[in-house]
């Protein structure tokens, strides 16, 4: 689900500005793929938690949702 190229650029930026180096026995592509899989494993749970929160655990407040829609549309 994640764009590997974007993640590669993100990791490159983070490593560059954190003075970190990838060990010689781990390729950049392997590191990017492994990090993506790690993040994607958590993504489903994160989406479910946010769904429950956004829709008030099934007790949907549509006025609140409308306000969120309006605030994001207007920003």
Protein Blocks (a to p, Z undefined) as FASTA:
>chain_A
ZZfklmmmmmmmmmmmnopacdfklcfklmmmmmmmmmmmmmmmmmmmmmmmmnonoiac
fklmmmmmmmmmmZZ
